[in-house]
Amino acid sequence: MPKLENYDKNLDYSYCLGVFPCLELMAARPERARRLLLAPEGEANEGVMKLKAACQERGVRWEYAPKALARLSRKENCYAAIVFDKYDDELSEDGPHVVLHHVSDGGNLGTVIRTCLGFGIQDLAIIRPAVDFFDPHVLRASMGAAFRVRLARYGSFEAYRNQFSGHALYPFMLDAAVPLEEAAATRRLPYALIFGNEGAGLPPEFAQVGQSVVIPHSGQIDSLNLSVAAALGIYAFAGRRCNYNRPSGQEVNN
């Protein structure tokens, strides 16, 4: 087998790090898996045993590779990683979307992905330039939720808008005219919630795109963190209409 390179966004593959995210990958996109890397000290871990079984069932090679795991994860207690092929999806024509415009922080992106899935939004558009969706630390921040959302990446917002001209657009901006509660109560289907870069937010011209939305907050702060703003917006538009299902099964670590 060829030597595994340190992650680079130009590679056609990436690494899923950690037992639970790897289980999510094998449940949602097993056809993308190339190779399972394991640490010998995780042999008795329940999740590792499930991973080995899933990979054997799908014909995915597994091997002990503690040095490669330590190098790739930069952690000493990472029990598993899966090498997988990158991909792009087609977004739903009639479902809600979250659109992230020039998002730059991997932790924020991972959290937004997890929030989308938690509140029933499965379609994510990323407008470049942006942080790499397939960076292993973004995937781990999403705790595997990244493999259960549909992803599409665009070189400009106009390219996204031209493809989904039927979606009602709701850009979130500090100087918007309509507060979140009102916008959510009068939402049109299907819709797209648009969030900007962590530092700069959305450019001023987005005020003329669809119905701009503001999240009211006290004057003691200048703005909300992107992942917090996205969570509030997603919950107001979609989350309150979700049925809560408590997850079952035991938590799997590492």
C-alpha positions in Angstrom: 0.0 0.0 0.0 1.3 3.5 -0.8 2.5 5.6 2.1 -0.3 7.9 3.5 0.6 11.6 3.2 -0.2 14.2 5.8 -3.5 15.7 5.0 -3.6 18.3 2.2 -6.6 19.9 0.7 -5.4 19.0 -2.8 -5.5 15.3 -2.1 -8.4 13.3 -3.5 -8.8 11.6 -0.1 -9.0 12.5 3.5 -9.0 11.0 7.0 -11.8 10.4 9.4 -10.3 10.4 12.9 -11.9 8.8 16.0 -14.0 5.7 16.5 -17.4 7.4 16.6 -16.9 9.5 13.5 -15.6 6.4 11.7 -18.7 4.5 12.7 -20.8 7.3 11.2 -18.8 7.2 8.0 -19.3 3.5 7.7 -23.1 3.9 8.4 -23.7 6.7 6.0 -21.0 6.5 3.2 -19.3 3.1 3.4 -18.6 3.1 -0.4 -16.2 6.0 0.2 -14.0 4.1 2.7 -10.6 2.9 1.4 -8.7 1.7 4.5 -9.2 1.4 8.3 -6.2 2.3 10.5 -6.2 0.9 14.1 -4.2 1.3 17.3 -3.4 -2.0 19.0 -4.3 -0.6 22.4 -7.9 -0.1 21.2 -8.4 -3.7 20.4 -10.9 -4.3 23.2 -12.9 -1.1 22.5 -16.5 -2.0 21.5 -16.5 0.6 18.8 -13.3 -0.7 17.3 -14.8 -4.2 17.1 -17.9 -2.8 15.3 -15.6 -0.9 12.9 -13.7 -4.0 12.0 -16.9 -5.9 11.4 -18.3 -3.2 9.3 -15.1 -2.9 7.2 -14.9 -6.7 6.8 -18.5 -6.8 5.6 -17.8 -4.1 3.0 -14.5 -5.4 1.9 -12.5 -2.5 3.3 -8.9 -3.4 4.4 -8.0 -2.8 8.0 -4.5 -2.7 9.6 -2.7 -1.8 12.7 -0.9 1.6 12.1 -0.2 3.3 15.4 2.6 5.5 14.1 0.4 6.7 11.2 -2.5 7.4 13.6 -0.3 9.4 15.9 1.1 11.4 13.0 -2.3 12.1 11.3 -4.3 12.8 14.5 -1.6 14.5 16.5 -3.1 12.7 19.5 -1.9 9.7 21.5 -5.2 8.1 22.2 -6.8 8.0 18.7 -7.8 4.4 18.3 -9.1 4.5 14.7 -9.1 6.4 11.4 -10.5 5.7 8.0 -9.0 6.8 4.7 -11.8 7.8 2.4 -12.5 9.4 -1.0 -13.7 12.9 -1.1 -17.1 13.7 -2.8 -19.6 16.3 -3.7 -23.4 15.9 -3.6 -26.5 17.2 -5.3 -28.5 19.4 -2.9 -32.2 18.8 -2.5 -34.4 20.8 -4.9 -37.2 21.3 -2.4 -35.6 21.0 1.1 -34.2 23.7 3.3 -30.5 24.7 2.8 -27.9 26.3 5.0 -25.4 28.4 3.0 -22.1 29.4 4.5 -20.4 32.3 2.7 -16.6 32.3 3.1 -16.6 30.6 6.5 -13.0 30.4 7.7 -12.9 28.5 11.0 -12.9 24.7 11.0 -14.4 24.4 14.5 -17.3 26.7 13.6 -17.9 24.7 10.4 -18.0 21.4 12.3 -20.4 22.8 14.8 -22.7 24.2 12.2 -22.8 20.8 10.4 -23.8 19.1 13.6 -26.4 21.7 14.3 -27.9 21.4 10.8 -28.3 17.6 11.2 -29.6 17.9 14.7 -32.5 20.1 13.6 -33.3 18.4 10.4 -31.5 20.4 7.7 -29.5 18.0 5.5 -28.3 20.3 2.8 -25.2 22.5 3.1 -23.8 24.8 0.5 -20.3 26.3 1.1 -19.3 29.4 -0.9 -15.5 29.5 -1.5 -13.0 30.7 -0.5 -13.7 28.8 2.7 -12.2 26.5 5.2 -11.8 22.9 3.8 -14.9 20.8 4.6 -12.8 17.7 4.4 -10.1 18.8 6.8 -9.9 15.9 9.3 -10.3 18.3 12.2 -13.5 19.8 10.7 -14.9 16.3 10.3 -14.0 15.4 13.9 -15.6 18.6 15.2 -18.8 17.6 13.5 -18.6 14.2 15.3 -19.3 12.4 12.1 -22.4 14.5 11.2 -20.6 15.7 8.1 -21.1 12.3 6.5 -24.9 12.6 6.9 -25.4 16.0 5.3 -25.4 16.7 1.6 -22.5 18.9 0.6 -22.1 21.2 -2.4 -19.3 23.7 -2.9 -19.6 26.8 -5.1 -17.1 29.3 -6.4 -19.6 32.2 -5.9 -22.9 32.9 -4.3 -24.3 33.7 -7.7 -23.6 30.1 -8.9 -25.6 28.8 -5.9 -28.4 31.2 -6.5 -28.7 30.4 -10.2 -29.1 26.7 -9.4 -31.7 27.2 -6.7 -33.6 30.2 -7.9 -36.8 28.9 -6.3 -35.5 29.0 -2.7 -36.5 31.9 -0.5 -33.3 33.5 0.7 -32.7 34.7 4.3 -29.3 36.3 4.8 -28.4 36.9 8.5 -27.0 40.4 9.0 -26.5 42.8 11.9 -28.3 45.7 10.2 -31.2 43.6 8.8 -34.8 45.0 9.0 -36.7 41.8 10.2 -36.0 40.1 13.5 -35.4 36.4 13.6 -38.7 35.5 15.3 -40.8 37.4 12.7 -38.8 35.9 9.8 -39.2 32.4 11.1 -42.9 32.8 11.6 -43.5 34.0 8.1 -40.9 31.7 6.4 -41.5 30.6 2.8 -40.7 27.1 1.6 -38.2 26.0 0.4 -35.7 28.4 2.1 -32.0 29.0 2.4 -30.4 30.4 5.6 -27.3 32.4 4.6 -24.5 33.1 7.1 -21.3 35.0 6.6 -17.7 34.9 7.5 -16.8 35.0 11.2 -15.1 38.3 11.1 -16.6 40.2 8.2 -20.1 38.8 8.1 -22.0 39.0 4.8 -21.1 41.8 2.4 -23.5 44.8 2.4 -25.1 43.8 -1.0 -26.7 40.8 0.7 -29.2 43.2 2.3 -30.8 43.2 -1.2 -30.9 39.4 -1.4 -34.2 37.9 -0.3 -35.3 38.9 3.3 -32.4 39.9 5.5 -32.7 38.7 9.1 -31.2 40.1 12.4 -30.9 38.2 15.7 -31.7 40.8 18.4 -29.2 40.9 21.3 -28.1 43.3 24.0 -25.9 46.2 23.0 -23.1 44.9 25.3 -21.7 42.8 22.5 -21.1 43.6 18.9 -22.1 40.3 17.4 -22.6 36.6 18.0 -20.2 33.8 17.1 -21.0 32.2 13.7 -21.9 28.8 15.2 -24.1 30.4 17.8 -25.9 32.6 15.3 -26.4 29.6 13.0 -27.8 27.5 15.8 -30.3 30.2 16.8 -31.3 30.7 13.1 -31.6 27.0 12.3 -33.6 26.3 15.5 -36.0 29.1 14.8 -36.7 28.1 11.2 -36.5 24.3 11.6 -35.7 23.0 15.0 -38.9 23.9 16.8 -40.7 21.7 14.2 -38.6 18.7 14.8 -39.7 15.7 16.9 -37.1 15.0 19.6 -35.7 11.4 19.5 -33.4 10.5 22.3 -30.4 8.6 20.9 -30.0 5.0 22.0 -27.0 2.8 22.6 -23.8 3.4 24.5 -21.4 6.2 23.8 -18.2 5.2 22.0 -15.0 7.0 22.8 -11.8 7.8 20.9 
